[in-house]
Amino acid sequence: NPEKSAKRIPKILRVLLSNAIRE
């Protein structure tokens, strides 16, 4: 399902952003 993948991508990006901000 491309929709699930598209929704999963932003989730990962959000985690990476949170990590970068935390550091």
N, C-alpha and C positions, 0 to 999 in steps of 0.2 A: 504493500500500500504506500504510494508516494506521499499521501497525506500524513501518514504516521511518521515517515522519514523526515518530512519537512517540519513536523512539529518537534521531532526529536533533535534536529539540528540546533534550533534556537535554545533548547534546554542545555545542550552541551556548551554552547557559546556563553550562556548566562553563567554557567559554573566556572568557565575559564575567566570570565570577567570578574566574578566574585573573588576568585583566587588571586588575580592580578591586583585587585583593590586591597585585598587582605594583606598582600605582601607590600 
